[in-house]
């Protein structure tokens, strides 16, 4: 396990022309709108839900890359898993508390692990400008009994890109409170995306979709779930054009290469805390990760929004650059 002192960082490298891009931030008390030369890139939504998240993600050609529900009720979308909020980081078992689900996730009865909340506390820095912008804030992980097993800090940086792709560098540091923290072995986590419904591998009713899943190991579609890989890419049609999202696991991350919670209905997530749920030969709790009081642990990811599929977007080459710090 690698403990790192960097805060929970999200850095966005924004596709634009060779000319300077003006990155502006507009705060409306519950979200920060991020625009590049007046065009929406994303919004950091920090109030009004059980966890903070980024929605929407605008990709190549203005394509909406993530599902609208539950933020918007768009035609043709399924309303399953209301905690799948576009782009987010959470975990389903922190000292027995479920920070992955929300109260609305449960149709009846009492959940085994009561849901907690990941709440914005304060902004530490917030500034737009030419070619870049910065948003930095502090979060608390609030359990139902009022305790705070974890805190995290978040820094969002928006940059002018090196090429025509849109890429988001995402770094999350978890900081244990005054007691030991156990990040429990469960498939419900952690660095997650819920893609646009039209990009799905399987449509409602298990009808075949036009989307595809590929991983760095050469596995494809349903074979990817539960396996380890440097990266996973989901691609499919949006408004008649094929686009994709790649999620890259940094080689310095604890338990790299991570396991993948990649589902045919459009969820995919890097989950470093799961063993038994994805490998039944492993003992229960084999994926548990323990933090001593006050201990920090950092995970880094890159998210690339691209035209075409993983091969045409050269995701393997992009990963090699990411892994070597380029």
RABELCOR-V879087 format. One record per residue. RES is the residue in three letters. PHI is phi as a letter, one per 40 degrees, with the letter a starting at -180 (none if undefined). OMEGA is omega in radians with two decimals (NA if undefined). BURIAL is 1 if it has 9 or more other C-alpha atoms within 8 Angstrom, else 0. Layout:
# RABELCOR-V879087
RES,PHI,OMEGA,BURIAL ; RES,PHI,OMEGA,BURIAL
This chain:
# RABELCOR-V879087
UNK,none,-3.12,0 ; UNK,b,3.05,0 ; UNK,c,-3.08,0 ; UNK,b,-3.03,0 ; UNK,c,-3.11,0 ; UNK,c,3.13,0 ; UNK,c,-3.14,1 ; UNK,c,-2.97,1 ; UNK,b,2.97,1 ; UNK,b,3.11,1 ; UNK,b,-3.11,1 ; UNK,b,3.04,1 ; UNK,c,-2.88,1 ; UNK,b,3.07,1 ; UNK,c,3.12,1 ; UNK,a,3.12,1 ; UNK,c,-3.13,0 ; UNK,c,3.11,0 ; UNK,c,3.13,0 ; UNK,c,3.10,0 ; UNK,b,3.08,1 ; UNK,c,-3.14,1 ; UNK,b,-3.08,1 ; UNK,b,3.10,1 ; UNK,b,3.09,1 ; UNK,b,-3.10,0 ; UNK,c,3.14,0 ; UNK,b,3.08,0 ; UNK,g,3.08,0 ; UNK,b,3.12,1 ; UNK,a,3.04,1 ; UNK,b,3.14,1 ; UNK,c,-3.12,1 ; UNK,b,-3.14,1 ; UNK,b,3.07,1 ; UNK,b,-3.07,1 ; UNK,f,3.06,0 ; UNK,g,3.14,0 ; UNK,b,-3.10,0 ; UNK,c,2.97,1 ; UNK,b,3.12,1 ; UNK,a,2.98,1 ; UNK,b,3.03,1 ; UNK,c,-3.06,1 ; UNK,c,-2.98,1 ; UNK,b,3.02,1 ; UNK,a,3.00,1 ; UNK,g,3.12,0 ; UNK,a,-3.12,0 ; UNK,c,3.05,1 ; UNK,a,3.11,1 ; UNK,c,-3.08,1 ; UNK,a,3.08,1 ; UNK,b,3.14,1 ; UNK,a,-0.17,1 ; UNK,c,2.91,1 ; UNK,b,-3.11,1 ; UNK,b,-3.06,1 ; UNK,b,-3.08,1 ; UNK,d,3.11,1 ; UNK,g,-3.12,0 ; UNK,g,-3.11,0 ; UNK,c,3.00,1 ; UNK,c,-2.96,1 ; UNK,c,-3.09,1 ; UNK,b,-3.12,1 ; UNK,c,3.12,1 ; UNK,c,-3.11,1 ; UNK,c,0.08,1 ; UNK,c,-3.12,1 ; UNK,c,3.11,0 ; UNK,b,3.08,0 ; UNK,b,-3.07,0 ; UNK,b,-3.10,0 ; UNK,c,3.01,0 ; UNK,g,-3.11,0 ; UNK,c,2.98,1 ; UNK,c,-3.11,0 ; UNK,b,3.07,0 ; UNK,c,2.99,0 ; UNK,f,-3.10,0 ; UNK,c,3.08,1 ; UNK,c,3.10,1 ; UNK,c,-3.02,1 ; UNK,b,2.92,1 ; UNK,g,3.11,1 ; UNK,b,-3.06,1 ; UNK,a,3.02,1 ; UNK,b,3.09,1 ; UNK,a,3.13,1 ; UNK,a,-2.98,1 ; UNK,c,3.14,1 ; UNK,a,3.08,1 ; UNK,b,-3.04,1 ; UNK,f,3.10,1 ; UNK,g,3.13,0 ; UNK,b,-3.10,1 ; UNK,c,3.08,1 ; UNK,c,3.12,1 ; UNK,c,-3.10,1 ; UNK,c,3.04,1 ; UNK,b,3.12,1 ; UNK,d,-3.13,0 ; UNK,c,3.13,0 ; UNK,c,-3.02,1 ; UNK,b,-3.06,1 ; UNK,c,3.14,0 ; UNK,a,3.12,0 ; UNK,g,-3.13,0 ; UNK,c,3.12,0 ; UNK,c,3.12,0 ; UNK,c,3.07,0 ; UNK,b,-3.11,0 ; UNK,c,-3.11,1 ; UNK,c,3.04,1 ; UNK,b,-3.11,1 ; UNK,b,3.03,1 ; UNK,b,-2.90,1 ; UNK,b,3.01,1 ; UNK,c,3.08,1 ; UNK,b,-3.11,0 ; UNK,a,3.01,0 ; UNK,c,3.10,1 ; UNK,b,3.10,0 ; UNK,a,-3.14,0 ; UNK,a,-3.04,1 ; UNK,a,3.02,0 ; UNK,c,3.12,1 ; UNK,i,-3.13,1 ; UNK,c,3.09,1 ; UNK,g,-3.07,1 ; UNK,a,3.03,1 ; UNK,a,-3.10,1 ; UNK,b,2.96,1 ; UNK,b,3.14,1 ; UNK,b,3.14,1 ; UNK,a,-3.11,1 ; UNK,b,-3.13,1 ; UNK,b,3.00,1 ; UNK,b,3.10,1 ; UNK,b,-2.99,1 ; UNK,c,3.11,1 ; UNK,c,-3.12,1 ; UNK,d,-3.14,1 ; UNK,c,3.12,0 ; UNK,g,3.11,0 ; UNK,c,-3.12,0 ; UNK,b,-3.10,1 ; UNK,c,-3.10,1 ; UNK,b,2.82,1 ; UNK,b,3.04,1 ; UNK,a,3.06,1 ; UNK,b,-2.99,1 ; UNK,b,3.02,1 ; UNK,b,-3.14,1 ; UNK,b,3.08,1 ; UNK,b,3.10,1 ; UNK,b,-3.08,1 ; UNK,b,2.88,1 ; UNK,c,-2.98,1 ; UNK,c,3.04,1 ; UNK,c,-3.12,0 ; UNK,a,-3.02,0 ; UNK,c,3.14,0 ; UNK,c,3.02,1 ; UNK,b,-3.10,1 ; UNK,b,3.13,1 ; UNK,b,3.02,1 ; UNK,c,-3.00,1 ; UNK,b,-3.12,1 ; UNK,b,-3.09,1 ; UNK,b,3.04,1 ; UNK,b,3.08,1 ; UNK,b,-3.08,1 ; UNK,b,-3.14,1 ; UNK,c,3.09,1 ; UNK,c,-3.05,1 ; UNK,c,3.13,0 ; UNK,b,3.05,1 ; UNK,d,3.11,1 ; UNK,b,3.04,1 ; UNK,b,3.00,1 ; UNK,c,-2.90,1 ; UNK,c,3.12,1 ; UNK,c,3.09,1 ; UNK,a,3.08,1 ; UNK,c,-3.04,1 ; UNK,c,3.12,1 ; UNK,i,-0.03,1 ; UNK,a,3.00,1 ; UNK,c,-2.79,1 ; UNK,b,3.04,1 ; UNK,b,2.96,1 ; UNK,b,-2.96,1 ; UNK,c,3.06,1 ; UNK,d,-3.07,1 ; UNK,d,-3.10,1 ; UNK,c,-3.12,1 ; UNK,c,-3.01,1 ; UNK,c,3.01,1 ; UNK,c,3.12,1 ; UNK,b,3.13,1 ; UNK,c,3.10,1 ; UNK,d,-3.08,0 ; UNK,g,-3.14,0 ; UNK,g,3.03,0 ; UNK,c,-3.12,0 ; UNK,c,3.05,0 ; UNK,b,-3.12,1 ; UNK,b,-3.11,1 ; UNK,c,3.12,1 ; UNK,a,3.08,1 ; UNK,b,3.08,1 ; UNK,b,3.09,1 ; UNK,b,-3.10,1 ; UNK,c,-3.11,1 ; UNK,c,-3.11,0 ; UNK,g,3.08,0 ; UNK,c,-3.08,1 ; UNK,b,3.01,1 ; UNK,f,-3.03,1 ; UNK,c,-3.13,0 ; UNK,c,-2.99,0 ; UNK,c,-3.01,1 ; UNK,d,3.05,1 ; UNK,g,-3.10,1 ; UNK,c,3.08,1 ; UNK,c,3.11,0 ; UNK,a,3.07,1 ; UNK,c,-3.13,1 ; UNK,a,3.02,1 ; UNK,b,-3.14,1 ; UNK,b,3.00,1 ; UNK,b,-3.13,1 ; UNK,b,3.13,1 ; UNK,i,-3.05,1 ; UNK,c,2.93,1 ; UNK,b,-3.11,1 ; UNK,f,3.04,0 ; UNK,g,3.14,0 ; UNK,b,3.10,1 ; UNK,c,3.08,1 ; UNK,b,-3.11,1 ; UNK,a,3.04,1 ; UNK,b,3.05,1 ; UNK,b,3.07,1 ; UNK,b,-3.02,1 ; UNK,b,-3.14,1 ; UNK,c,-3.08,1 ; UNK,c,-3.08,1 ; UNK,c,3.09,0 ; UNK,c,-3.14,0 ; UNK,c,2.98,1 ; UNK,d,3.09,1 ; UNK,g,3.03,0 ; UNK,c,-0.11,1 ; UNK,c,-3.05,1 ; UNK,c,2.92,1 ; UNK,c,-3.02,1 ; UNK,b,3.03,1 ; UNK,c,-3.05,1 ; UNK,b,-3.03,1 ; UNK,b,-3.12,1 ; UNK,c,-3.12,1 ; UNK,c,2.97,1 ; UNK,h,3.01,1 ; UNK,c,2.83,1 ; UNK,a,-3.00,1 ; UNK,a,2.98,1 ; UNK,c,-3.06,1 ; UNK,b,3.13,1 ; UNK,c,-3.04,1 ; UNK,b,-3.06,1 ; UNK,b,3.01,1 ; UNK,b,-3.03,1 ; UNK,c,-3.11,1 ; UNK,c,-3.10,1 ; UNK,b,3.11,1 ; UNK,a,-3.02,0 ; UNK,c,3.04,0 ; UNK,c,3.09,0 ; UNK,c,3.12,0 ; UNK,c,3.08,0 ; UNK,c,-3.12,0 ; UNK,g,-3.11,1 ; UNK,c,3.14,1 ; UNK,c,3.13,1 ; UNK,d,3.06,1 ; UNK,b,-3.05,1 ; UNK,b,3.05,0 ; UNK,b,3.05,1 ; UNK,c,3.12,1 ; UNK,d,3.13,1 ; UNK,g,-3.09,1 ; UNK,c,3.11,1 ; UNK,b,3.02,1 ; UNK,a,-3.03,1 ; UNK,b,3.05,1 ; UNK,b,-3.14,1 ; UNK,b,3.13,1 ; UNK,a,2.96,1 ; UNK,b,3.12,1 ; UNK,b,-3.11,1 ; UNK,b,3.06,1 ; UNK,b,-2.94,1 ; UNK,a,2.95,1 ; UNK,c,3.08,1 ; UNK,g,3.13,1 ; UNK,c,-3.06,1 ; UNK,c,-3.11,1 ; UNK,c,-3.10,0 ; UNK,c,3.10,0 ; UNK,c,3.10,1 ; UNK,f,-3.09,0 ; UNK,c,3.10,1 ; UNK,c,3.10,1 ; UNK,c,3.11,0 ; UNK,c,3.10,0 ; UNK,c,3.13,1 ; UNK,d,3.10,0 ; UNK,c,3.12,1 ; UNK,c,-3.09,1 ; UNK,c,-3.11,1 ; UNK,b,3.04,0 ; UNK,g,-3.14,0 ; UNK,c,NA,0
